[in-house]
Amino acid sequence: MQKSKGDGMKIEKANLFLVKVALKHPFRTSFGVTKEREILLIRLESEGKSGWGECVAEHGPWYSGETIASCKYIISEYITPWIKKEELEHPTDYQLLVSQIKGNQMAKACVEDAVWDLYGRLNDLSLKNLIGGSKESIPSGISLGIQKNIDILLEKIKTAVEQNYQRIKIKIEPGWDVEIIKQIRDVFPDILLMVDANSAYRFKDKDIFLELDKYDLMMIEQPLQYYDILDHAKLQKEISTPICLDESIKSVDDARVAIEADACKIVNVKPARVGGITETLKIHELAKTLKTPLWCGGMLETGVGRAKNVAVASLSTFSLPNDISESARYYTDYIVDPIFKLNSDGTIDVPGDSPGIGVKINVEKIEELASEKISL
């Protein structure tokens, strides 16, 4: 991880923008259906430069205990006033500054993303180079939500395969699991396939996973409740398919406990879920030590959050296809330039030389979409 020499960074101005962006297609998981994203963006300014961060919390506390409203409050009342009083020598200093705030990982990550972006732009360094990323492009996977019927799902898989996505992830829930995967394997016997339960099952449902174990899956993501490290460990002993944890991992300490308890063999790292890039780098170092493969998950981010995820996925331990698909799959309103496109080999290029997160922010489009703008 590169540290640049120079004076400390002083935050001079901060603004929050609340924008709504419609999805091209509804996205259904075991939590519910998402038709549009209400997104909180932050802009930090210093020395004529701006850094941007995106909050991935949802309107309701479905994926995590955080919401857009709670994040807006924490950022406005605590984080931003604190960082405006300090000079940050490096973005990694931010984590200690906000360490008194318990939890609220997504709120912390939103601001930290902007700190990293601003620092990179002030020092003419890309986020990829700042954090020690090593890849020029990253393998892209696709996540397909729960559909109205199997025929629609099979058609979406066919399209994804034709686009050369390197891995297909299927959302499952009780009643939409074993038979669905069986039918997928009948049509697509050789694709890299995984399932994601988003905590929809309990250990008493283990027979479902014993059945899924027959279908040569890359992994089963978050089958049980986020707090069930013990039950995940029990389940992993009974199936050969690797368990991957998502919602269970909110810090490097969570990752260490889960891996050493054999509750998982793979970790999905969502930087916003673990509190930001600095904590992600700690998980990266842990994964190198314990030889645990990582991949970067997604939360239907716009181009701001997607750019950060692409840079993170360029780290060496992120060795499996990521839930980072091309921008055009989700949205028609783009707030960054260039947008992320899928290459013919199923990869996405990493902005390696442009400063910060490597994309130009379309401030006019953000202003147009914003239902609320707050000066902090």
Secondary structure, 3 states (H helix, E strand, C coil): CCCCCCCCEECCEEEEEEEEEEEEEEEEECCEEEEEEEEEEEEEEECCEEEEEEECCECCCCCCCCEHHHHHHHHHHHHHHHHHCCEECCCCHHHHHCCCCCCCHHHHHHHHHHHHHHHHHHCCCEHHHHHCCCCCEEEEEEEECCCCCHHHHHHHHHHHHHCCCCEEEEECECCECHHHHHHHHHHCCCCCEEEECCCCCCHHHHHHHHHHHHHCCCCEECCCCCCCHHHHHHHHHHCCCCEEECCCCCCHHHHHHHHHCCCCCEEEECCCCCCCHHHHHHHHHHHHHHCCCEEECCCCCCHHHHHHHHHHCCCCCECCCECCCCHHHCCCCCCEECCCCCCCCCEEECCCCCCECCCEECHHHHHHHEEEEEEC
